[in-house]
Amino acid sequence: MSQQFDLFIGIDYSGAETAESRLKSLQVYYARPGGTIEKQAPPVTPNNKKHWNWTRAEIAARLIELAKQGIRYVAGIDHGFSFPTTYFKRYGLKSWPEFLDDFCRYWPTDQPHTYCDFVRDGNLEQKGQLPPGKRVGKATEFRLCERWTSSARSVFQFDVQGSVAKSTHCGIPWLRRIRSQAGEQVHIWPFDGWLPPEDKAVIAEIYPSIFRNRYPRENRSVDEQDAYAVARWLSEASARGILGRYFDPPLTLLEREIAAKEGWILGVA
């Protein structure tokens, strides 16, 4: 696999509020080969108004736009891209694309004015906006990649410090949107294959805690540091010629079969 990426993107994610809410906890950093790591501002809105904070919708639109422009980037996003195989079995799901379609029917968190808690509390179901039969999991359910780390939390563990549950439940529908709109120009790892093609942008799940303390924080916030650290690690790993090995973690055939549904965290090996 060629490691000649044009751009390395670190994204610190958040599942707070709605898809169109501007959040300080949404941070985006770019690193270019041989260049500096820079914080990115969201796009100027149609009324020529500048903003400091991103929305989830804007981040997805940026990734789609870059892919359509033919820019070969690798973007690391810190939310779960899928659920444990126990969830797949519980709801009769056979593949990750089937999971995406099913999940988005029950958790339409990419829709306007839709809070994650609206779905959790049953508000949308009571209004008849969701099909019957919830899609839920237990905080004791873990993916294989989470069990390979010392501190990653379950994608179903809400309302605790360090939780990624809201981010995951709000981020997954945007992966489906990106996949639909960017099509063959984007490779969502590892679901579209373990070794990304040389002509596609790559989006991967990442766990910033692995890299956060490797780099001086300076005057960055915690969220800024996480996005910065991801962009810097991706860039440095590529420059050292070792990024490819992380796209091919040492898994058995059975473990790869599991990860084809559950996903994997880039950097965990």
C-alpha positions as CSV (number, residue, x, y, z in Angstrom):
1,M,0.0,0.0,0.0
2,S,1.3,3.4,-0.9
3,Q,1.7,5.8,2.0
4,Q,1.9,8.9,-0.2
5,F,-1.0,10.8,1.3
6,D,-1.7,14.4,0.4
7,L,-3.1,15.3,3.8
8,F,-3.5,14.0,7.3
9,I,-6.6,15.0,9.3
10,G,-7.2,14.7,13.0
11,I,-10.8,15.1,14.2
12,D,-11.8,15.3,17.8
13,Y,-15.5,14.5,17.8
14,S,-18.6,15.2,19.9
15,G,-22.1,13.9,20.2
16,A,-23.4,16.9,22.1
17,E,-26.5,18.8,21.0
18,T,-27.5,18.5,17.3
19,A,-25.9,18.0,13.9
20,E,-26.1,21.7,13.1
21,S,-24.9,22.9,16.5
22,R,-21.5,24.7,16.7
23,L,-19.4,23.0,19.4
24,K,-16.0,23.8,20.9
25,S,-15.4,20.1,21.4
26,L,-15.4,19.6,17.6
27,Q,-11.8,20.2,16.5
28,V,-10.1,19.7,13.2
29,Y,-6.3,19.8,12.5
30,Y,-4.5,19.3,9.2
31,A,-0.9,18.1,8.6
32,R,0.7,18.1,5.2
33,P,3.7,16.0,4.3
34,G,6.7,17.9,5.5
35,G,4.6,20.8,6.8
36,T,3.2,22.1,10.0
37,I,0.1,20.9,11.9
38,E,-2.5,23.6,11.7
39,K,-5.9,24.1,13.3
40,Q,-8.7,24.4,10.7
41,A,-11.6,26.8,10.9
42,P,-15.0,25.8,9.6
43,P,-16.1,27.1,6.2
44,V,-17.5,30.6,5.8
45,T,-21.3,30.4,5.7
46,P,-23.3,31.7,2.6
47,N,-23.8,35.0,4.3
48,N,-20.0,35.4,4.5
49,K,-20.1,35.0,8.3
50,K,-17.0,33.4,9.8
51,H,-17.3,30.9,12.7
52,W,-14.7,29.5,15.1
53,N,-16.6,26.2,15.9
54,W,-17.5,23.4,13.6
55,T,-20.8,21.4,13.3
56,R,-20.9,17.7,12.7
57,A,-22.6,18.4,9.3
58,E,-19.8,20.6,8.2
59,I,-17.1,18.1,9.1
60,A,-18.9,15.4,7.0
61,A,-19.3,17.9,4.1
62,R,-15.6,18.8,4.3
63,L,-14.5,15.1,4.1
64,I,-16.9,14.5,1.2
65,E,-15.6,17.6,-0.6
66,L,-11.9,16.7,-0.2
67,A,-12.5,13.2,-1.5
68,K,-14.4,14.4,-4.5
69,Q,-11.5,16.8,-5.3
70,G,-9.3,13.8,-5.5
71,I,-7.2,14.7,-2.4
72,R,-5.8,11.5,-0.9
73,Y,-6.2,12.1,2.8
74,V,-6.3,9.9,5.8
75,A,-8.7,11.1,8.5
76,G,-8.7,9.8,12.0
77,I,-12.0,10.3,13.9
78,D,-12.4,9.5,17.6
79,H,-15.8,7.7,17.7
80,G,-16.8,4.1,17.2
81,F,-17.6,3.1,13.6
82,S,-19.6,0.0,14.6
83,F,-20.9,-2.1,17.4
84,P,-20.0,-5.5,19.0
85,T,-20.9,-8.7,17.3
86,T,-23.3,-9.4,20.1
87,Y,-25.4,-6.5,18.7
88,F,-25.2,-7.9,15.2
89,K,-26.5,-11.3,16.5
90,R,-29.2,-9.7,18.6
91,Y,-30.8,-7.9,15.6
92,G,-30.0,-10.3,12.9
93,L,-27.5,-8.2,11.0
94,K,-25.0,-9.9,8.7
95,S,-22.7,-7.1,7.5
96,W,-21.5,-3.6,8.3
97,P,-23.4,-2.0,5.4
98,E,-26.6,-3.7,6.7
99,F,-25.7,-2.4,10.2
100,L,-25.4,1.1,8.8
101,D,-28.8,1.1,7.1
102,D,-30.5,-0.5,10.1
103,F,-28.9,1.8,12.7
104,C,-29.8,5.0,10.8
105,R,-33.4,4.0,10.8
106,Y,-33.5,3.9,14.6
107,W,-30.9,6.6,15.4
108,P,-31.4,9.4,12.8
109,T,-29.0,11.7,14.6
110,D,-27.8,13.3,11.4
111,Q,-31.2,14.9,10.9
112,P,-31.9,18.5,11.8
113,H,-32.8,19.3,15.4
114,T,-32.3,15.8,16.6
115,Y,-30.5,15.2,19.9
116,C,-29.0,11.9,20.8
117,D,-31.1,12.0,24.0
118,F,-34.3,12.4,22.0
119,V,-33.8,8.9,20.7
120,R,-32.5,7.5,24.1
121,D,-35.5,8.9,25.9
122,G,-38.0,7.6,23.4
123,N,-39.3,11.0,22.3
124,L,-39.0,10.3,18.6
125,E,-40.6,6.8,19.0
126,Q,-43.5,8.3,20.9
127,K,-44.0,10.8,18.1
128,G,-44.2,8.0,15.5
129,Q,-40.9,9.2,13.8
130,L,-39.1,5.9,14.5
131,P,-40.0,2.3,13.6
132,P,-41.0,0.0,16.6
133,G,-38.3,-1.9,18.3
134,K,-35.3,0.0,19.8
135,R,-31.7,-0.7,18.9
136,V,-29.7,-0.7,22.2
137,G,-26.8,-2.3,23.9
138,K,-25.3,-2.8,27.4
139,A,-22.3,-1.0,28.8
140,T,-20.7,-4.4,29.5
141,E,-20.6,-5.2,25.7
142,F,-17.2,-4.5,24.2
143,R,-15.7,-4.8,20.7
144,L,-12.6,-6.8,20.2
145,C,-10.5,-3.7,19.5
146,E,-11.7,-2.2,22.8
147,R,-10.6,-5.3,24.7
148,W,-7.1,-4.9,23.1
149,T,-6.7,-1.5,24.9
150,S,-6.3,-0.7,28.5
151,S,-8.9,2.1,28.8
152,A,-11.3,2.2,25.8
153,R,-14.9,2.3,26.9
154,S,-17.9,0.5,25.5
155,V,-19.8,2.3,22.7
156,F,-22.9,1.7,24.8
157,Q,-21.5,3.4,28.0
158,F,-23.3,6.7,28.2
159,D,-23.0,9.6,30.7
160,V,-19.5,8.9,32.2
161,Q,-16.3,10.9,31.8
162,G,-14.4,9.7,28.7
163,S,-17.4,8.1,27.2
164,V,-17.6,7.9,23.4
165,A,-21.2,6.6,23.3
166,K,-22.9,9.8,22.3
167,S,-20.1,10.6,19.7
168,T,-20.5,7.1,18.3
169,H,-24.3,7.2,18.1
170,C,-24.2,10.7,16.5
171,G,-21.2,10.0,14.2
172,I,-22.2,6.7,12.6
173,P,-25.0,8.1,10.5
174,W,-22.5,10.6,9.0
175,L,-20.3,7.7,7.9
176,R,-23.2,6.4,5.9
177,R,-23.8,9.8,4.4
178,I,-20.1,10.2,3.5
179,R,-20.1,6.7,2.0
180,S,-23.2,7.5,-0.1
181,Q,-22.1,10.9,-1.4
182,A,-18.3,10.3,-1.9
183,G,-18.8,6.8,-3.2
184,E,-15.8,5.1,-4.7
185,Q,-13.6,8.1,-3.8
186,V,-13.4,7.2,-0.1
187,H,-12.3,4.0,1.8
188,I,-13.7,3.6,5.3
189,W,-11.3,1.3,7.1
190,P,-11.3,-1.6,7.6
191,F,-14.9,-2.2,6.4
192,D,-13.9,-1.5,2.8
193,G,-10.8,-3.6,3.1
194,W,-7.7,-3.8,5.3
195,L,-5.3,-2.3,2.8
196,P,-6.6,1.0,1.3
197,P,-6.2,1.5,-2.5
198,E,-3.6,4.0,-3.6
199,D,-6.2,6.3,-5.2
200,K,-8.7,6.8,-2.4
201,A,-9.1,8.9,0.7
202,V,-9.2,6.9,3.9
203,I,-11.3,7.4,7.0
204,A,-10.5,5.4,10.1
205,E,-11.5,5.2,13.8
206,I,-8.8,6.5,16.1
207,Y,-8.3,6.6,19.9
208,P,-6.4,9.9,20.7
209,S,-5.5,8.7,24.2
210,I,-2.9,6.5,22.6
211,F,-1.0,9.6,21.2
212,R,-2.1,12.5,23.3
213,N,0.8,12.6,25.7
214,R,3.5,12.1,23.1
215,Y,3.4,15.7,22.2
216,P,3.6,18.9,24.3
217,R,0.2,20.4,24.8
218,E,1.4,24.0,24.7
219,N,-1.7,26.3,24.8
220,R,-4.1,23.9,23.2
221,S,-7.4,22.8,24.9
222,V,-7.9,19.1,25.6
223,D,-10.0,18.8,22.4
224,E,-7.5,20.7,20.3
225,Q,-4.7,18.5,21.6
226,D,-6.5,15.3,20.7
227,A,-7.1,16.4,17.1
228,Y,-3.5,17.8,16.9
229,A,-2.0,14.6,18.2
230,V,-3.9,12.4,15.7
231,A,-2.9,14.6,12.7
232,R,0.7,14.7,13.9
233,W,0.9,10.9,14.5
234,L,-0.6,10.1,11.2
235,S,1.9,12.4,9.4
236,E,4.9,11.2,11.3
237,A,4.0,7.5,10.9
238,S,3.7,8.0,7.2
239,A,7.0,9.9,7.0
240,R,8.7,7.1,8.8
241,G,7.2,4.5,6.5
242,I,5.3,2.6,9.2
243,L,1.7,3.8,8.7
244,G,1.0,0.8,6.5
245,R,1.7,-1.7,9.3
246,Y,-1.1,-0.2,11.3
247,F,-3.6,-0.8,8.5
248,D,-2.6,-4.4,8.7
249,P,-2.8,-5.3,12.5
250,P,-1.6,-8.8,13.6
251,L,-5.0,-10.5,13.8
252,T,-6.0,-14.1,13.2
253,L,-8.5,-15.0,10.5
254,L,-11.2,-15.3,13.1
255,E,-10.3,-11.9,14.6
256,R,-10.4,-10.3,11.2
257,E,-13.8,-11.8,10.5
258,I,-15.0,-10.2,13.8
259,A,-13.4,-6.9,13.0
260,A,-15.0,-6.8,9.5
261,K,-18.2,-6.2,11.4
262,E,-17.0,-4.4,14.6
263,G,-14.3,-2.3,13.0
264,W,-10.9,-1.6,14.4
265,I,-9.0,1.3,16.0
266,L,-6.1,2.5,13.8
267,G,-2.9,2.4,16.0
268,V,-4.0,-0.6,18.1
269,A,-1.7,-3.5,17.2
